[in-house]
Amino acid sequence: MPKLDLYNIEGEKIGEVSLSSKVFGAKVNEALLYEVLRAQTSSRRKGTASTKERGQVRGGGRKPWRQKGTGRARAGSIRSPIWKGGGTTFGPHPKDYSYSLPKKARRKALRSALSNKFKGKKISILDKIELKEPKTKRMANILANLRSGKKPLLIVEEKNEMVRRSARNIEGVKVLSPNSLNVYDLLNQDRLIVTKEALTKLEGHLG
């Protein structure tokens, strides 16, 4: 069973925590991680690019010159795609790029990403964080004590609003609850810091 040191907010080791081997000792499936990451990023695409076809461009209702006798090529509208200012042929239109994967696949990918963090020694377990009021400076000191690096991902219980408000102005820091943890943020952030209470909920959700 994998184990990690348990720290307090001062960065002092106060014990050890046993981790679920099913969640933190799973085989890293890179192909599945890619698929889930691709599904997440595709769902974030706005897909709002839009072009006008010849029937949507303003003007061009009158035939520019008569059909025969001018020596020029036939033309029915100045808004033809081959004219400057004309419509666009086969241009992009608003589109929904999102797609979803089965829940089992998403959970397996989360276990794979967490196991990858564990194998890379990029997880810190924190006893608890209790702040009476939102203080950015205090939060920055706590993260410095834990040697969190430039882009830490902090997993706390849902009710811990003071931590969220204290960390939101610190560049590179992201705070999530166990239920909102996702593959993109796990791979994008450098280090994972989990409170003991959040760890219990996370293992119960993915175990």
C-alpha positions in Angstrom: 0.0 0.0 0.0 1.5 3.4 -1.0 2.3 5.8 1.8 3.1 9.6 1.9 4.2 11.9 4.7 1.6 14.1 6.4 2.5 17.8 6.8 0.9 20.7 8.7 0.6 24.2 7.3 4.1 25.1 8.7 5.6 22.4 6.4 6.5 20.1 9.4 6.1 16.4 9.1 3.6 15.1 11.7 3.0 11.6 10.5 2.2 9.2 7.6 -0.8 8.5 5.5 -1.7 5.3 3.7 -3.1 5.7 0.3 -5.5 3.6 -1.7 -3.5 1.4 -4.1 -6.4 1.3 -6.4 -6.4 5.1 -6.8 -2.7 5.9 -6.4 -1.1 2.7 -7.5 -2.9 2.1 -10.8 -1.2 1.5 -14.1 -0.7 4.7 -16.0 -2.7 4.5 -19.2 -1.3 7.2 -21.5 -3.7 6.5 -24.4 -6.8 6.9 -22.1 -5.3 10.1 -20.6 -5.0 11.5 -24.1 -8.6 10.6 -25.0 -10.0 12.2 -21.9 -7.8 15.3 -22.2 -8.9 15.6 -25.8 -12.6 15.3 -24.8 -12.1 18.0 -22.2 -10.3 20.5 -24.5 -12.8 19.9 -27.3 -15.7 20.6 -25.0 -14.1 24.0 -24.1 -13.9 25.0 -27.8 -16.4 27.8 -28.4 -16.8 27.0 -32.1 -18.2 30.4 -32.9 -16.2 31.1 -36.1 -18.7 32.0 -38.8 -18.4 33.2 -42.4 -21.1 34.4 -44.9 -22.0 32.6 -48.0 -23.0 34.4 -51.1 -26.6 34.5 -50.1 -25.8 36.1 -46.8 -23.6 38.9 -48.0 -25.3 42.3 -48.3 -25.8 43.6 -51.9 -25.3 42.0 -55.2 -29.0 41.7 -56.1 -28.6 43.4 -59.5 -26.8 41.7 -62.4 -23.7 43.7 -62.9 -23.9 43.7 -66.7 -25.9 42.1 -69.4 -25.4 38.4 -70.3 -24.1 38.8 -73.8 -22.4 41.4 -76.0 -19.9 43.0 -73.6 -17.0 40.6 -74.2 -16.7 39.9 -70.5 -17.4 36.7 -68.6 -20.9 36.1 -67.5 -21.7 37.4 -64.0 -24.9 37.2 -62.0 -23.8 39.0 -58.8 -21.0 41.1 -57.5 -21.2 39.0 -54.3 -20.0 35.8 -56.1 -17.2 34.0 -54.1 -14.7 34.7 -56.9 -15.3 38.5 -56.5 -13.6 40.7 -53.8 -16.2 41.3 -51.1 -18.1 38.3 -52.1 -19.3 35.3 -50.1 -17.0 32.5 -48.7 -17.2 29.0 -50.1 -17.1 26.2 -47.6 -16.2 28.6 -44.8 -16.6 27.7 -41.1 -19.9 28.0 -39.3 -20.8 27.7 -35.6 -20.2 24.2 -34.4 -20.4 22.2 -31.2 -17.1 20.3 -30.8 -17.9 18.7 -27.5 -18.2 14.9 -26.9 -18.2 12.8 -23.8 -16.6 9.6 -22.7 -18.2 6.9 -20.4 -18.0 7.6 -16.7 -15.9 4.5 -16.1 -13.3 5.7 -18.6 -13.2 9.2 -17.0 -12.7 7.7 -13.5 -10.0 5.3 -14.8 -8.2 8.2 -16.4 -8.3 10.1 -13.0 -6.8 7.2 -11.2 -4.2 6.9 -13.9 -3.3 10.7 -13.6 -3.2 10.5 -9.8 -0.9 7.4 -10.0 1.3 9.3 -12.4 1.6 12.2 -9.9 2.4 9.7 -7.1 5.1 8.0 -9.1 6.6 11.3 -9.9 6.7 12.3 -6.2 4.5 15.3 -6.9 1.8 14.8 -4.2 1.8 16.4 -0.7 -0.8 15.5 2.0 -1.8 18.3 4.3 -3.4 17.8 7.7 -5.8 20.7 7.4 -6.1 24.3 6.4 -8.1 26.6 8.7 -8.3 30.3 7.9 -10.6 32.6 9.8 -10.6 35.2 7.1 -9.3 35.3 3.5 -5.6 36.3 3.5 -3.6 36.0 0.3 -0.2 36.5 2.1 -1.0 33.8 4.7 -2.0 31.4 1.9 1.2 32.2 0.0 3.3 31.4 3.1 1.5 28.1 3.5 2.3 27.1 -0.1 5.9 28.2 0.3 6.2 26.0 3.5 5.0 23.0 1.5 7.4 23.8 -1.4 4.5 23.8 -3.8 6.3 25.2 -6.8 4.9 27.7 -9.3 1.7 25.8 -10.3 0.2 23.9 -7.4 -3.2 22.2 -7.5 -4.9 22.4 -4.1 -7.7 19.9 -3.3 -9.8 21.0 -0.3 -13.3 20.1 1.0 -16.2 21.9 -0.6 -17.0 24.0 2.5 -13.5 25.6 2.7 -14.4 28.9 1.1 -11.7 30.9 2.9 -9.0 28.9 1.2 -10.5 29.5 -2.2 -10.7 33.2 -1.6 -7.2 33.4 -0.2 -5.7 31.6 -3.2 -7.6 33.1 -6.1 -5.1 36.1 -6.4 -2.0 33.9 -6.4 -0.7 33.3 -9.9 -0.5 29.7 -11.0 -2.5 28.3 -8.0 -5.8 26.4 -8.6 -8.2 25.2 -5.9 -10.7 22.4 -6.6 -12.9 20.1 -4.5 -12.6 16.3 -4.8 -15.8 16.1 -6.9 -14.5 18.7 -9.5 -11.0 17.1 -9.9 -10.3 16.5 -13.6 -7.6 15.1 -15.8 -6.7 18.4 -17.5 -5.9 20.2 -14.2 -4.0 17.2 -12.9 -1.7 17.2 -15.9 -1.5 21.0 -16.3 -0.5 21.8 -12.7 2.9 20.9 -11.4 2.2 19.7 -7.9 -0.8 18.2 -6.1 -1.6 19.3 -2.5 -4.5 17.4 -0.9 -6.0 17.9 2.6 -6.6 14.8 4.7 -10.3 15.3 4.6 -10.4 15.8 0.8 -8.2 12.7 0.4 -10.8 10.6 2.2 -13.6 11.9 -0.1 -11.4 11.5 -3.2 -10.6 7.9 -2.5 -14.2 7.2 -1.7 -15.2 8.7 -5.0 -12.6 6.8 -7.1 -12.0 3.7 -5.1 
